[in-house]
Amino acid sequence: MCDGTLVRQLQNEVQLLRKHIESLENRLKAYENAHTPPSRSYKRRPLKPEDERKSPGRKPGHEGTTRPYREPDKTIPVTQDTCTHCNATLGEPRSFESRIIEDIPRPQQATITRFLVARYLCERCGRETVATHPDLPASGLFGKNLLSLAAAMKYKYRLPYRKITHALKAQHGIDITPAAVVAMVGRTAVSLRDGYSGIGKRIMNAAVVHADETSIRVDGKKWWIWIFVAGDDVLVVVADSRGEGVIKSVLGPDFTGIVVCDGWKPYKAFTSNLQRCWAHLLREADGLAEKGTEGRALAHALHEMFDRATDVLEANPPPQERRRLWRRMRRWMGIWLNKPSPEAQVQKFINKVRNGYDHWFTFVLHPGVEPTNNTAERALRESVVQRKIIGCLRNQKGTFAHETMMSVFATWENQGLNIYDEMGKYL
């Protein structure tokens, strides 16, 4: 083989290898990017030296605790007449040992109730009056307890509709189809929509709102699950857009609060009152640190800025000190942003940070504003788990039910309320 042919062959192999490396790097980006939480990363933390490792469990001398018990509903004396060893007659017990046992009733069969609904004709106005009963639903064949249980099985305990039918059959003897369960859950969602609207109104008037979004398939098309969190309130919105219009429809054109978010452009288009997420920033900086000295220096500086700011804020300083810290942090970041980098990736990252320059230290000026968007990411996680289970939503009835049930359940749970009691108030 001549030298020219060998060179061409090697060049072709290099091109193929480069394409293969590029393909692998693109696949790796799904696990290594600023939006990837540590729980999804394939990386493992390096093991500490043997002498620095901590043993699992509580430390020696730690006072033990036991699970608290509720007050017993009843007390049953457990006595015996004869000795288990020699069969002799026993007298009075010399002592009693108290044991608290928690149990549940056996699964109960569904109760079937016939309601004879009276209809009246008013002699004065000539119109009809239909009698009502608190246990009689406005429509359908199922009572509010069954409706509540089916909704909880779907959106609290993550059961597919087919599994719900099996559970209802085994536990309560209710023979029902998956389609009927879908209708039940949809009817419950309609009843709970007033509660959902109340959450939306409180979000709209909140001083600080955490927001995030993730994709989901609806009828084969790409839609978006939006999450908005303010205090205990969690609002889930399923929309066919990832644009500013969704934010404006949820928060309203007169929103004056602060939005904690990532770097998605529609947030900046909606309001200038932003706090950009430092968790995303530092994860992306750490990724650059692994690729060169320029990235390592910048990542170290950003970590130092964040640690310095959060350390000072732990003492809850007065507004004047917060303002001084804000100016100092901005100057420090500005020095690094004005340093040109010969590394293209680092320079691209610097430009990205510069675009959000006005929004990295909002948390310094405003008490109660968090520097990261972990609150929204945690709230969004339940919808992500549901997405993994169901794969997609089939139609807009499904999106309506999903956003309604996920919102009210998450909000009630944050408020420490019983979801069955709360659903009963609306049904």
C-alpha positions as CSV (number, residue, x, y, z in Angstrom):
1,M,0.0,0.0,0.0
2,C,1.5,3.4,-1.0
3,D,1.9,6.2,1.5
4,G,-0.9,8.3,-0.1
5,T,-3.5,5.5,0.2
6,L,-2.5,4.9,3.8
7,V,-2.9,8.6,4.7
8,R,-6.3,8.8,3.1
9,Q,-7.4,5.6,4.9
10,L,-6.2,7.0,8.2
11,Q,-7.9,10.4,7.5
12,N,-11.2,8.5,6.8
13,E,-10.8,6.6,10.1
14,V,-10.2,9.8,12.0
15,Q,-13.3,11.4,10.5
16,L,-15.4,8.4,11.5
17,L,-14.0,8.4,15.0
18,R,-14.7,12.1,15.4
19,K,-18.3,11.6,14.3
20,H,-18.6,8.7,16.8
21,I,-17.1,10.8,19.6
22,E,-19.5,13.7,18.8
23,S,-22.5,11.3,18.9
24,L,-21.4,9.9,22.3
25,E,-20.9,13.4,23.7
26,N,-24.4,14.4,22.5
27,R,-25.8,11.3,24.3
28,L,-23.8,12.1,27.4
29,K,-25.3,15.6,27.5
30,A,-28.6,14.1,28.7
31,Y,-26.7,13.3,32.0
32,E,-24.2,16.1,32.1
33,N,-25.7,19.5,31.8
34,A,-26.7,22.4,33.9
35,H,-30.3,21.2,34.0
36,T,-29.5,17.7,35.2
37,P,-30.1,17.3,39.0
38,P,-27.5,15.2,40.9
39,S,-30.0,12.4,41.3
40,R,-29.9,11.8,37.5
41,S,-26.2,12.0,37.1
42,Y,-24.4,8.8,36.5
43,K,-21.3,10.1,38.3
44,R,-20.3,8.7,41.7
45,R,-18.7,10.8,44.4
46,P,-15.1,9.8,45.0
47,L,-14.6,7.7,48.1
48,K,-13.1,9.4,51.1
49,P,-9.9,8.0,52.7
50,E,-10.6,5.2,55.1
51,D,-9.8,7.3,58.2
52,E,-12.3,10.0,57.1
53,R,-15.2,7.8,56.4
54,K,-18.1,7.9,58.8
55,S,-19.8,4.8,60.0
56,P,-23.5,4.6,59.2
57,G,-26.2,4.9,61.8
58,R,-26.5,6.9,65.0
59,K,-23.4,7.7,66.9
60,P,-22.6,5.9,70.2
61,G,-24.4,7.5,73.2
62,H,-27.2,8.8,71.1
63,E,-30.5,8.6,73.0
64,G,-32.9,6.2,71.3
65,T,-36.5,7.1,70.3
66,T,-39.6,5.0,69.8
67,R,-42.5,5.6,67.4
68,P,-45.2,7.6,69.1
69,Y,-48.6,5.8,69.6
70,R,-52.0,7.2,69.4
71,E,-54.5,6.8,72.2
72,P,-56.1,3.3,72.0
73,D,-59.7,3.1,70.8
74,K,-60.4,0.2,73.1
75,T,-58.6,-1.9,75.7
76,I,-58.8,-5.7,75.8
77,P,-57.6,-7.6,78.9
78,V,-55.7,-10.7,77.9
79,T,-56.1,-13.3,80.7
80,Q,-55.7,-17.0,81.2
81,D,-57.3,-19.5,83.6
82,T,-54.7,-22.3,83.6
83,C,-50.9,-22.6,83.6
84,T,-49.4,-23.3,80.2
85,H,-46.8,-25.6,81.8
86,C,-48.7,-27.8,84.3
87,N,-52.3,-27.0,83.6
88,A,-52.9,-25.8,87.2
89,T,-55.6,-23.2,87.9
90,L,-54.2,-19.6,88.0
91,G,-55.3,-16.9,90.4
92,E,-55.2,-13.1,89.9
93,P,-52.4,-11.8,87.6
94,R,-49.4,-10.4,89.4
95,S,-49.0,-7.7,86.7
96,F,-50.1,-6.5,83.3
97,E,-47.9,-5.8,80.3
98,S,-49.3,-3.1,78.0
99,R,-48.9,-3.6,74.2
100,I,-50.3,-1.2,71.7
101,I,-51.3,-2.8,68.4
102,E,-52.3,-0.8,65.3
103,D,-54.4,-2.5,62.7
104,I,-56.9,-1.8,60.0
105,P,-60.4,-3.2,59.3
106,R,-60.8,-5.9,56.8
107,P,-61.5,-4.6,53.3
108,Q,-65.2,-3.5,53.2
109,Q,-67.6,-4.3,50.4
110,A,-69.2,-1.3,48.8
111,T,-72.5,-0.2,50.2
112,I,-75.4,0.2,47.7
113,T,-77.9,3.0,48.5
114,R,-81.1,3.8,46.7
115,F,-82.1,7.5,46.9
116,L,-85.7,8.3,46.2
117,V,-85.4,11.9,45.1
118,A,-88.5,13.9,45.6
119,R,-89.6,16.4,42.9
120,Y,-91.9,19.2,43.8
121,L,-94.0,21.7,41.8
122,C,-94.3,25.1,43.4
123,E,-97.9,26.3,43.5
124,R,-96.7,29.9,43.7
125,C,-94.2,30.2,40.9
126,G,-95.0,27.0,38.9
127,R,-91.4,25.9,38.8
128,E,-90.0,22.5,39.9
129,T,-87.8,21.9,43.0
130,V,-85.7,18.7,43.2
131,A,-84.7,17.6,46.7
132,T,-80.9,17.2,47.5
133,H,-78.9,15.1,49.9
134,P,-75.3,15.6,51.0
135,D,-74.4,12.0,50.0
136,L,-76.1,12.2,46.6
137,P,-73.7,13.4,43.8
138,A,-74.9,15.8,41.3
139,S,-74.3,13.3,38.5
140,G,-73.0,9.7,38.0
141,L,-73.5,6.5,39.8
142,F,-70.7,6.7,42.4
143,G,-70.5,8.4,45.8
144,K,-68.0,10.9,46.9
145,N,-65.9,8.4,48.9
146,L,-65.4,6.2,45.9
147,L,-64.7,9.2,43.7
148,S,-62.1,10.5,46.2
149,L,-60.4,7.1,46.5
150,A,-60.1,6.6,42.7
151,A,-58.6,10.1,42.3
152,A,-56.1,9.4,45.1
153,M,-55.1,6.1,43.7
154,K,-54.4,7.8,40.4
155,Y,-52.6,11.0,41.4
156,K,-51.4,10.3,44.9
157,Y,-50.4,6.6,44.7
158,R,-49.6,6.6,41.0
159,L,-51.6,3.6,40.0
160,P,-52.6,3.2,36.3
161,Y,-56.3,3.0,35.6
162,R,-56.2,-0.7,35.0
163,K,-54.5,-1.3,38.4
164,I,-57.2,0.9,40.0
165,T,-59.9,-1.4,38.7
166,H,-58.1,-4.4,40.1
167,A,-57.7,-2.8,43.5
168,L,-61.4,-1.7,43.7
169,K,-62.5,-5.2,42.8
170,A,-60.2,-6.9,45.3
171,Q,-60.7,-4.4,48.2
172,H,-64.4,-3.4,47.8
173,G,-66.0,-5.8,45.3
174,I,-66.6,-3.0,42.8
175,D,-66.6,-4.3,39.2
176,I,-65.7,-1.4,37.0
177,T,-63.9,-0.7,33.7
178,P,-60.8,1.5,33.3
179,A,-62.9,3.8,31.1
180,A,-65.3,4.3,34.0
181,V,-62.5,5.2,36.3
182,V,-61.2,7.8,33.8
183,A,-64.7,9.3,33.8
184,M,-64.8,9.3,37.6
185,V,-61.5,11.0,37.9
186,G,-62.5,13.6,35.3
187,R,-65.7,14.3,37.2
188,T,-63.7,14.8,40.4
189,A,-61.3,17.2,38.7
190,V,-64.3,19.3,37.5
191,S,-65.6,19.5,41.1
192,L,-62.1,20.5,42.4
193,R,-61.6,23.2,39.8
194,D,-62.7,25.9,42.2
195,G,-59.9,24.8,44.6
196,Y,-57.5,25.0,41.7
197,S,-58.6,28.5,40.8
198,G,-58.1,29.6,44.4
199,I,-54.5,28.4,44.2
200,G,-54.0,30.3,41.0
201,K,-55.3,33.5,42.6
202,R,-52.9,33.2,45.5
203,I,-50.0,32.5,43.2
204,M,-50.9,35.6,41.2
205,N,-50.7,37.8,44.4
206,A,-47.6,36.2,45.9
207,A,-44.4,38.2,46.6
208,V,-42.1,35.3,45.5
209,V,-42.9,32.6,42.9
210,H,-40.7,29.7,41.9
211,A,-41.3,28.5,38.3
212,D,-40.1,25.7,36.2
213,E,-41.3,23.6,33.2
214,T,-40.7,20.2,31.6
215,S,-42.0,18.5,28.4
216,I,-44.8,15.9,28.1
217,R,-46.5,14.3,25.1
218,V,-50.2,15.1,24.6
219,D,-52.0,13.2,21.8
220,G,-48.6,12.6,20.2
221,K,-47.5,16.3,20.3
222,K,-45.0,18.0,22.5
223,W,-46.6,20.0,25.3
224,W,-45.2,21.4,28.6
225,I,-45.9,20.9,32.3
226,W,-45.4,24.3,34.1
227,I,-45.0,24.5,37.8
228,F,-45.5,27.6,40.0
229,V,-44.8,27.5,43.7
230,A,-45.4,30.2,46.3
231,G,-45.3,29.1,50.0
232,D,-47.6,26.1,50.4
233,D,-49.4,26.7,47.1
234,V,-48.4,24.6,44.1
235,L,-50.0,25.3,40.7
236,V,-49.5,22.9,37.8
237,V,-50.4,24.1,34.3
238,V,-50.3,21.8,31.2
239,A,-49.9,23.9,28.1
240,D,-49.0,23.5,24.4
241,S,-46.5,26.4,24.7
242,R,-43.3,27.1,26.5
243,G,-43.5,30.8,25.8
244,E,-44.1,34.0,27.8
245,G,-47.9,33.8,27.2
246,V,-48.2,30.9,29.7
247,I,-46.4,32.9,32.4
248,K,-48.5,36.0,31.7
249,S,-51.7,34.0,31.9
250,V,-50.8,32.5,35.3
251,L,-49.2,35.5,37.0
252,G,-51.1,38.2,35.2
253,P,-49.9,41.3,33.5
254,D,-49.8,43.3,36.8
255,F,-47.6,40.8,38.7
256,T,-45.1,42.7,40.9
257,G,-43.4,39.9,42.7
258,I,-40.1,38.1,42.1
259,V,-39.8,35.0,40.0
260,V,-37.1,32.5,40.9
261,C,-36.3,30.5,37.7
262,D,-33.6,29.1,35.4
263,G,-32.3,31.0,32.4
264,W,-35.2,30.3,30.0
265,K,-35.7,33.5,28.0
266,P,-39.5,33.9,28.4
267,Y,-39.1,34.6,32.2
268,K,-36.9,37.6,31.4
269,A,-39.3,38.8,28.7
270,F,-42.1,38.7,31.3
271,T,-40.4,40.5,34.2
272,S,-37.1,42.0,35.3
273,N,-37.8,40.9,38.9
274,L,-35.9,37.7,38.6
275,Q,-33.6,35.5,40.7
276,R,-31.6,33.1,38.4
277,C,-30.9,29.7,39.8
278,W,-27.4,29.3,41.2
279,A,-27.7,25.5,41.3
280,H,-27.9,25.5,37.4
281,L,-25.0,28.0,37.2
282,L,-22.7,26.1,39.5
283,R,-23.4,22.7,37.9
284,E,-22.6,24.1,34.5
285,A,-19.4,25.8,35.9
286,D,-18.3,22.4,37.4
287,G,-18.8,20.8,34.0
288,L,-16.4,23.4,32.5
289,A,-13.9,22.9,35.3
290,E,-13.3,19.3,34.1
291,K,-12.3,20.5,30.7
292,G,-9.5,23.0,31.3
293,T,-7.7,25.4,33.7
294,E,-9.8,28.4,32.5
295,G,-13.0,26.7,33.5
296,R,-11.6,25.6,36.8
297,A,-10.6,29.1,37.8
298,L,-14.0,30.5,36.9
299,A,-15.9,27.7,38.6
300,H,-13.8,28.2,41.8
301,A,-14.6,31.9,41.7
302,L,-18.3,31.4,41.3
303,H,-18.4,28.9,44.2
304,E,-16.5,31.4,46.3
305,M,-19.0,34.2,45.5
306,F,-22.0,32.0,46.3
307,D,-20.5,30.7,49.6
308,R,-19.5,34.2,50.6
309,A,-22.9,35.7,49.9
310,T,-24.8,32.9,51.7
311,D,-22.5,32.9,54.7
312,V,-23.1,36.7,55.2
313,L,-26.9,36.3,54.8
314,E,-27.1,33.6,57.5
315,A,-27.0,36.4,60.0
316,N,-29.9,38.2,58.4
317,P,-28.1,41.5,58.0
318,P,-30.1,44.8,57.8
319,P,-30.9,46.4,54.4
320,Q,-27.9,48.7,54.3
321,E,-25.5,45.8,54.7
322,R,-27.4,43.7,52.1
323,R,-27.0,46.6,49.7
324,R,-23.3,46.8,50.3
325,L,-23.0,43.0,49.9
326,W,-25.0,43.2,46.6
327,R,-22.7,45.9,45.2
328,R,-19.6,43.9,46.2
329,M,-20.8,40.7,44.7
330,R,-21.7,42.4,41.4
331,R,-18.3,44.0,41.2
332,W,-16.6,40.7,41.9
333,M,-18.6,38.9,39.2
334,G,-18.1,41.7,36.8
335,I,-14.3,41.3,37.1
336,W,-14.6,37.7,35.9
337,L,-17.1,38.5,33.2
338,N,-14.8,41.1,31.7
339,K,-11.9,38.6,31.3
340,P,-11.9,37.3,27.7
341,S,-11.2,33.6,27.5
342,P,-9.3,31.8,24.7
343,E,-11.4,28.7,25.3
344,A,-14.6,28.9,23.2
345,Q,-16.7,26.9,25.7
346,V,-15.6,29.1,28.6
347,Q,-16.3,32.3,26.6
348,K,-19.8,31.0,25.7
349,F,-20.5,30.4,29.4
350,I,-19.2,33.8,30.3
351,N,-21.6,35.4,27.8
352,K,-24.5,33.4,29.3
353,V,-23.7,34.5,32.8
354,R,-23.3,38.1,31.5
355,N,-26.8,38.0,30.0
356,G,-28.2,37.3,33.5
357,Y,-25.9,39.7,35.3
358,D,-28.8,41.7,36.8
359,H,-30.5,38.6,38.2
360,W,-27.8,36.6,40.1
361,F,-27.9,38.5,43.4
362,T,-31.6,39.4,43.8
363,F,-31.6,37.1,46.8
364,V,-29.0,39.3,48.6
365,L,-31.4,42.3,48.6
366,H,-34.6,40.5,49.4
367,P,-35.1,38.3,52.5
368,G,-37.2,35.3,51.7
369,V,-35.8,34.9,48.1
370,E,-33.9,31.7,47.6
371,P,-30.7,31.7,45.5
372,T,-31.7,28.4,43.8
373,N,-34.9,27.1,42.2
374,N,-34.8,23.8,44.0
375,T,-38.3,24.5,45.4
376,A,-39.8,24.4,41.9
377,E,-37.7,21.4,40.8
378,R,-38.9,19.4,43.8
379,A,-42.5,20.3,43.1
380,L,-42.1,19.3,39.5
381,R,-40.6,15.9,40.3
382,E,-44.0,14.3,41.0
383,S,-45.2,15.2,37.5
384,V,-42.0,13.8,36.1
385,V,-42.6,10.5,37.9
386,Q,-46.2,10.4,36.7
387,R,-44.9,11.1,33.1
388,K,-42.6,8.1,33.4
389,I,-45.5,5.9,34.5
390,I,-48.2,7.0,32.0
391,G,-45.9,8.0,29.1
392,C,-48.2,10.7,27.8
393,L,-51.6,12.4,28.2
394,R,-54.1,11.4,25.6
395,N,-56.2,14.5,25.3
396,Q,-57.2,17.9,26.8
397,K,-59.5,16.1,29.3
398,G,-56.4,14.4,30.6
399,T,-54.4,17.6,30.8
400,F,-57.3,19.2,32.7
401,A,-57.5,16.4,35.3
402,H,-53.7,16.2,35.6
403,E,-53.1,19.8,36.4
404,T,-56.1,20.1,38.7
405,M,-55.4,17.0,40.8
406,M,-51.6,17.5,41.0
407,S,-52.1,21.1,42.1
408,V,-54.7,20.5,44.8
409,F,-53.0,17.3,46.2
410,A,-49.6,19.0,46.4
411,T,-51.0,22.1,48.0
412,W,-53.1,20.2,50.6
413,E,-50.1,18.0,51.4
414,N,-47.9,21.1,52.0
415,Q,-50.7,22.5,54.3
416,G,-50.9,19.3,56.3
417,L,-54.5,18.7,55.3
418,N,-56.2,15.3,54.7
419,I,-56.9,15.0,50.9
420,Y,-60.0,12.9,51.5
421,D,-61.5,15.5,53.8
422,E,-60.7,18.2,51.4
423,M,-62.1,16.4,48.4
424,G,-65.3,15.7,50.4
425,K,-65.8,19.5,50.8
426,Y,-65.9,20.0,47.0
427,L,-67.7,16.8,45.9
